[in-house]
Amino acid sequence: DVLEYHLAVPKVFFEQGRITFLPNNVYSNFPLAGEMVSLLMMTLRGDPIEACFMAVMANAGLAALFAAGAWLAGRRFSPRAGVIAGVLAGTTPWIVYLGGIAYTEVGMLALGMCALAAAVKDGTASSAPGAGKKADLSRFSAGLLAGLACGYKYTAVPLIAMPVGLVLVAASGRSLARRLRDLLHYGCGALLAFSPWMIRNTLDTGNPFFPLAYSVFGDHSGTWDQELHARWERVHGSAAGEHTSESLAARAWARTGGDFRLGAATFLLAAVGAARRRDRWTAVLLGMLVIQAAIWLGATHLFARFAVVTLLPALVLAGRAAGEDA
């Protein structure tokens, strides 16, 4: 995956001297925010191999940003909650692993965590008179961050952008009309940040989500057909793609609770935090966690690293295990 996609695509762009449509590599039509960072390093270094150390350092920086975002989200409730969330985020085995390899999850998580922190800030802020425009900008900014997270990976659309948007509107005590306005500002920000990838795909293939949604938009580039689409669907299905008869429950547990990399301490403390702080924030964050788990179970091929998105609400819940909010 790394050698044929995450590093190979920016290397081809570097060698060709331009970012262009690659008919032989369908993954080059995925959102490529992480790969653009690697391409930048290749360009600065002048060589795709020599750039590897710079690219790894950039990924490590994104891991640090993830921890900072968790600290900021927790700090909206209390300084102690921020410290707990930040420390847990920085020491989660998955983050340590992803920070040193060319997968895109760490960048997706960093921007997604910042988006959640912005949503939490908005929901905990006081609604002072005359603060309407500033509040609208805050929700738009949260949307921008969520859209940037989607620029790292398609799965961030249902697993991060949608749940964070629900957090933004569900946690507030505003009227229905105001919540819809909040969602509109958030959605516009997310769409603006994610739109370059959709525009590129539309120009190249006629499908803004290529190679996904082929049955809806088709493909005018001539590189994709019904047979390839059927093969794609088959290998990206959970059980069929793995050629296994193991039950869904067994595979799901092995890649979440049974995988030490997800960080058992975070989820144990999240349970404590949910039990101690029974309020609307707990309900909303648990709802986000349930939505993510359901989408991971029903719409992905159950890769363990795809489940790391559940860290976003879990870290905030874990931080709140410290006690009363400030």
C-alpha positions in Angstrom: 0.0 0.0 0.0 2.8 2.4 0.9 5.1 1.5 -2.0 2.4 1.3 -4.7 0.3 4.2 -3.5 1.3 6.6 -0.8 4.9 7.0 -2.0 4.7 5.8 -5.6 2.1 8.4 -6.6 4.1 11.5 -5.5 7.2 9.9 -6.9 5.6 9.7 -10.4 4.4 13.3 -10.0 7.9 14.4 -9.1 9.5 12.5 -12.0 7.0 13.9 -14.5 7.3 17.4 -13.1 3.5 17.8 -12.8 0.4 16.5 -11.0 -1.6 14.7 -13.5 -4.1 11.9 -14.1 -2.5 8.4 -13.8 -4.6 5.9 -15.7 -2.5 2.9 -14.4 -3.0 3.8 -10.7 -6.5 4.2 -9.5 -5.4 5.3 -6.1 -3.9 8.4 -7.5 -7.5 9.7 -7.7 -8.0 9.4 -4.0 -7.6 12.6 -1.9 -3.8 13.1 -1.7 -3.2 15.6 1.1 -0.6 13.3 2.7 1.0 12.5 -0.6 1.3 16.2 -1.4 3.4 16.6 1.8 5.7 13.8 0.5 5.8 15.5 -2.9 6.8 18.8 -1.3 9.6 17.1 0.5 10.8 15.4 -2.7 10.8 18.8 -4.4 12.6 20.5 -1.6 15.2 17.8 -1.4 15.5 17.3 -5.1 15.3 13.5 -4.9 12.4 11.1 -4.0 14.6 8.8 -2.0 16.6 11.4 -0.1 13.3 13.0 0.9 12.2 10.1 3.1 13.6 11.5 6.3 11.9 14.9 5.8 8.6 13.1 5.0 8.8 11.0 8.2 9.5 14.2 10.2 6.4 15.9 8.7 4.3 12.9 9.7 5.7 12.9 13.2 4.8 16.6 13.3 1.2 15.7 12.4 1.2 13.2 15.2 2.2 16.0 17.6 -0.6 18.1 16.2 -3.0 15.3 17.0 -1.9 15.3 20.6 -2.2 19.1 20.7 -5.7 18.9 19.3 -6.7 16.4 21.9 -5.3 18.6 24.7 -7.2 21.6 23.3 -10.5 19.6 23.1 -10.1 18.3 26.6 -9.1 21.7 27.9 -12.5 23.1 26.9 -13.8 21.3 30.0 -10.9 21.6 32.4 -7.1 22.0 32.3 -6.7 18.5 33.8 -9.0 17.0 31.2 -6.8 18.6 28.5 -3.6 17.1 30.0 -5.1 13.6 30.2 -6.5 13.7 26.7 -3.2 15.1 25.2 -1.0 12.6 27.0 -3.2 9.7 26.0 -3.3 10.9 22.4 0.5 11.2 22.3 1.1 7.7 23.8 -1.5 5.7 21.9 0.5 2.9 20.2 -1.3 3.4 16.9 -0.3 7.1 16.7 3.3 6.2 17.5 3.2 3.7 14.7 1.5 5.9 12.2 3.7 8.8 12.9 6.7 7.0 11.4 5.2 5.5 8.3 3.7 6.9 5.1 0.1 6.1 5.8 -2.3 9.0 5.7 -4.3 8.3 8.9 -2.1 10.5 11.2 -2.8 13.6 9.1 -6.5 12.8 8.9 -6.6 12.3 12.7 -4.7 15.5 13.4 -7.0 17.7 11.3 -10.1 15.7 12.6 -9.1 16.2 16.2 -8.6 19.9 15.6 -12.1 20.0 14.0 -13.6 18.3 17.0 -11.8 20.7 19.3 -13.3 23.6 17.4 -16.7 22.0 17.6 -16.3 21.5 21.4 -15.1 25.1 21.8 -18.2 26.4 20.0 -20.5 24.2 22.1 -19.0 25.2 25.4 -18.7 29.0 24.6 -21.2 31.4 26.0 -23.6 32.9 23.5 -22.9 36.6 24.3 -25.0 39.2 22.5 -23.4 40.5 19.3 -21.2 37.4 18.9 -23.2 36.0 15.9 -20.6 36.7 13.2 -17.8 35.4 15.3 -19.7 32.2 16.1 -20.5 31.7 12.4 -16.8 32.0 11.6 -16.0 29.5 14.3 -18.4 26.9 12.8 -17.0 27.6 9.3 -13.5 27.1 10.6 -14.5 23.8 12.2 -15.8 22.8 8.7 -12.6 23.8 7.0 -10.6 21.6 9.4 -13.0 18.7 8.8 -12.7 19.2 5.1 -8.9 19.2 5.3 -9.2 15.9 7.2 -11.2 14.5 4.3 -8.4 15.6 2.0 -6.3 12.8 3.5 -8.7 10.0 3.1 -12.2 9.3 1.7 -13.2 7.5 4.8 -12.9 10.7 6.8 -16.1 12.0 5.1 -18.4 9.5 7.0 -16.1 8.8 9.9 -15.0 12.3 10.8 -16.7 15.2 9.0 -20.3 13.9 9.4 -20.0 12.9 13.1 -18.1 16.2 14.0 -20.9 18.1 12.3 -23.5 16.3 14.4 -21.5 17.2 17.5 -21.4 20.8 16.5 -25.2 21.1 16.2 -26.4 18.5 18.7 -24.4 19.7 21.7 -25.8 23.2 21.5 -29.0 24.4 23.2 -29.9 26.5 20.2 -33.2 26.5 18.3 -33.7 24.2 15.3 -33.3 27.1 12.9 -30.1 28.2 14.5 -28.8 24.6 14.5 -29.5 24.4 10.8 -27.7 27.6 10.2 -24.7 26.2 12.2 -24.7 23.1 10.1 -24.8 25.2 6.9 -21.7 27.2 7.9 -19.9 24.0 8.9 -20.9 22.2 5.7 -19.8 25.2 3.5 -16.4 25.1 5.2 -16.0 21.4 4.8 -17.1 21.5 1.2 -14.7 24.3 0.4 -11.7 22.5 1.9 -12.5 19.2 0.2 -13.7 20.6 -3.2 -10.2 20.6 -4.9 -10.1 16.8 -4.9 -13.7 16.6 -6.2 -13.0 19.2 -8.9 -9.8 17.3 -10.0 -11.7 14.0 -10.3 -14.6 15.6 -12.1 -12.3 17.1 -14.7 -10.3 13.8 -15.1 -13.1 11.2 -15.0 -16.5 13.0 -14.6 -16.9 11.4 -11.2 -16.0 13.6 -8.2 -15.5 10.6 -6.0 -13.7 8.3 -8.5 -13.3 5.3 -8.3 -16.1 5.3 -5.7 -19.7 6.0 -6.8 -19.1 4.6 -10.2 -22.6 3.3 -10.5 -23.8 6.9 -10.0 -21.4 9.0 -12.0 -19.7 6.5 -14.3 -16.3 7.3 -15.8 -15.5 9.2 -19.0 -11.8 8.6 -18.9 -12.1 5.1 -20.3 -10.0 3.5 -17.5 -12.9 2.0 -15.4 -15.7 -0.3 -16.3 -18.3 -2.4 -14.7 -16.0 -5.4 -14.4 -13.3 -3.4 -12.6 -16.0 -1.8 -10.4 -17.3 -5.3 -9.4 -13.8 -6.5 -8.6 -13.2 -3.4 -6.5 -16.4 -3.9 -4.5 -15.5 -7.6 -4.0 -12.0 -7.1 -2.7 -13.0 -4.1 -0.5 -15.7 -6.2 1.1 -14.8 -7.4 4.5 -15.1 -11.2 4.5 -14.8 -11.7 0.8 -11.7 -9.5 0.6 -10.0 -11.5 3.3 -11.2 -14.9 2.1 -12.1 -15.8 5.7 -15.0 -17.6 7.4 -14.3 -15.9 10.7 -17.4 -14.2 12.1 -17.8 -10.4 11.9 -17.8 -10.1 15.7 -14.6 -12.0 16.1 -12.8 -9.9 13.4 -14.2 -6.7 14.8 -13.0 -7.5 18.3 -9.6 -8.6 17.2 -9.0 -5.2 15.5 -10.4 -3.0 18.2 -10.5 -4.2 21.8 -8.2 -7.1 21.0 -5.6 -4.9 19.4 -3.3 -3.2 22.0 -2.4 -0.5 19.5 -5.8 1.2 19.9 -4.9 2.0 23.5 -7.0 0.1 26.2 -6.3 2.9 28.8 -8.1 5.5 26.6 -11.3 3.5 26.3 -11.3 2.4 30.0 -10.9 6.0 31.0 -13.6 7.0 28.4 -16.0 4.6 30.2 -15.1 6.1 33.5 -15.6 9.6 32.1 -19.0 8.7 30.6 -20.1 7.2 33.9 -19.0 10.2 36.0 -20.1 13.0 33.7 -23.7 12.2 32.6 -24.6 15.3 30.7 -25.3 16.3 27.1 -21.7 16.3 26.2 -21.3 12.7 27.2 -24.4 11.7 25.2 -23.1 13.6 22.1 -19.6 12.1 22.3 -21.0 8.6 22.9 -23.3 9.1 19.9 -20.3 10.1 17.8 -18.5 7.0 18.9 -21.4 4.7 18.1 -21.8 6.3 14.6 -18.2 5.8 13.8 -18.3 2.2 15.0 -21.4 1.4 13.0 -19.9 2.9 9.8 -16.6 1.1 10.4 -18.5 -2.2 10.8 -20.9 -1.8 7.9 -19.0 0.3 5.3 -15.3 -0.6 5.5 -13.3 -3.8 5.2 -12.5 -3.7 8.9 -8.8 -2.7 8.7 -7.6 -2.1 12.3 -6.1 1.3 11.4 -9.5 2.4 10.0 -10.9 2.1 13.6 -8.5 4.8 14.9 -11.1 7.5 14.2 -12.9 6.3 17.4 -10.0 7.9 19.3 -11.4 11.3 18.7 -14.5 11.1 21.0 -12.9 8.5 23.3 -10.0 10.9 24.1 -12.3 13.7 25.1 -14.5 11.3 27.2 -11.3 10.0 28.8 -10.1 13.4 29.7 -13.4 14.1 31.5 -12.8 11.2 33.8 -10.7 13.6 35.9 -13.8 15.0 37.5 -15.8 18.2 37.4 -15.6 20.6 34.6 -13.9 23.9 35.2 
